[in-house]
Amino acid sequence: MDALLLAAYALVVWLIFFKFKWLPWNATAMVIVTTIPVVALTLMVLTLNVVAPSSHDVRVVGKVLQVVPQVRGRIVELPAEGNRRYRKGDVLLRIDPTPYQASVRQLEGRLRADDAALAEAQASARQLGESVRGAAGRVSAVTARLTLARQRLREQDALLAAGAGSKFERDEALSRQRELEGELASAQAAEDEARQKLSARSQGEFAAIATARARRAETEVLLEQARWELDQTVYRAPADGTVVNLQVRVGTMLVPFPFSPAFSFVEDQQEVLAFYRQNELYQVRAGNLAEIYLPTHPGQIIKARVDSVVWAQSQGQVAQGGMIPNTGTTDAVPNRFAVKLALLEASGQRLPVGAVGAGAIYTEHLKMFHIVRMVFLRVSSKLNYLVFKLH
């Protein structure tokens, strides 16, 4: 772009001083003609570097997932193919589920046995409680009849004292009272015996119920774990993306080891990072419009917006240790800061992960200069059509 501006300026100078000779070509004109482009271009570039900073290190970063199985086993089915795109939830591989299915069935049977043991312990406890309640009911019933018998005896005593009663009826009432008193004593003894049994066995019964519940809860946890492991024998795509570096085959033994992934999965969601020197970003704000171009897309300008500025890099971190940090024998070379760019949905394309290009951010200041930067970017993107190789 600088060359084009200089060429246009040279054409104007040629027309004025040589073609139409409107002005004389002397030493003063030569100094002025030479000074104007140098000063103008310098001021323009310095201004652009602040209001529309550019970067020649713009990188497309993909979210790559190393696929490591959660369970071990041999691959029995491999629907995935390398360098193919899949939707979220598509089955990518299946591990032999036989041992995990057997474990689930075994634990399901154990859970049913635990349910039966718990029900038996609860039934035994209920039986003891019912026996105590039955004995207490009999005591209450006998007590009520004894109260009535005592009332009847008092009435017979009153009638006999008044000469209106019968001694036989009075003796019969007394006999009935004594019979009920004996029955009450027997019922109370039965209630006391039932309560003593309940007291003696309650701790054991409650302990048995608690043990049965704990065993059942443990079995439930193991069954849940076994079902989860069975579910992990089927690996599905975690998001929309592409399978790459697929080296496994049906029959390959997979183990849950992080340093031995089955393959890599590159998600469609992408990030673009642009790297700038430290003093180029003081006017940049989140939401600023940005444009980038990549050699993989010659002549194309890709729209984006500033998501955030990553105000952190490794030079600001001191490693933990017992030694005093070394300041170094030479000055540290200033590192750069990354700007995270969000691609606009209008671009509607997936970029090659790892592509490196250039771009610019347009701040809210001196927008009339932005057109110059836009022209710079578009001219540079057109140059990507040229492949400079000698073979």
TAWO-V418440 format. One record per residue. OMEGA is omega as a letter, one per 30 degrees, with the letter a starting at -180 (none if undefined). Layout:
[[OMEGA] [OMEGA]]
This chain:
[[l] [l] [l] [l] [l] [l] [l] [l] [l] [l] [l] [l] [a] [a] [a] [a] [a] [a] [a] [l] [l] [l] [a] [l] [a] [a] [l] [l] [a] [l] [a] [a] [a] [a] [a] [a] [a] [a] [a] [a] [l] [l] [a] [a] [l] [l] [l] [a] [l] [a] [l] [a] [a] [l] [l] [l] [l] [a] [l] [a] [l] [l] [a] [l] [l] [a] [l] [a] [l] [l] [l] [l] [l] [l] [l] [l] [a] [l] [a] [l] [a] [l] [l] [a] [a] [l] [l] [l] [l] [l] [a] [l] [l] [l] [a] [a] [a] [a] [a] [l] [l] [l] [l] [l] [l] [a] [l] [l] [l] [l] [l] [l] [l] [l] [l] [l] [l] [l] [l] [l] [l] [l] [l] [l] [l] [a] [l] [l] [l] [l] [l] [a] [l] [l] [l] [l] [l] [l] [a] [a] [l] [l] [l] [l] [l] [l] [l] [l] [l] [l] [a] [l] [l] [l] [l] [l] [a] [l] [a] [l] [l] [l] [a] [a] [a] [a] [l] [l] [l] [l] [l] [l] [l] [l] [l] [l] [a] [l] [a] [l] [l] [l] [l] [l] [l] [l] [l] [l] [l] [l] [l] [l] [l] [l] [l] [l] [l] [l] [a] [a] [a] [a] [l] [l] [l] [l] [l] [l] [l] [l] [l] [l] [l] [l] [l] [l] [l] [l] [l] [l] [l] [l] [l] [l] [l] [l] [l] [l] [l] [l] [a] [l] [l] [l] [a] [l] [a] [a] [l] [a] [a] [l] [l] [l] [l] [a] [a] [l] [l] [a] [l] [l] [l] [l] [l] [a] [a] [a] [l] [a] [l] [l] [l] [l] [a] [a] [l] [a] [a] [l] [l] [l] [l] [a] [a] [l] [a] [a] [a] [a] [a] [l] [a] [l] [l] [a] [l] [l] [l] [l] [l] [l] [a] [l] [l] [l] [a] [l] [a] [l] [a] [a] [l] [l] [l] [l] [a] [l] [a] [a] [l] [l] [a] [a] [l] [a] [l] [a] [l] [l] [a] [a] [l] [a] [l] [a] [l] [a] [l] [l] [l] [l] [a] [l] [a] [l] [a] [l] [l] [a] [l] [l] [l] [a] [a] [l] [l] [a] [l] [a] [l] [l] [a] [l] [a] [l] [a] [a] [a] [l] [a] [a] [a] [a] [l] [a] [l] [l] [a] [a] [l] [l] [l] [l] [l] [a] [a] [l] [l] [l] [l] [a] [l] [l] [a] [l] [a] [l] [a] [l] [none]]
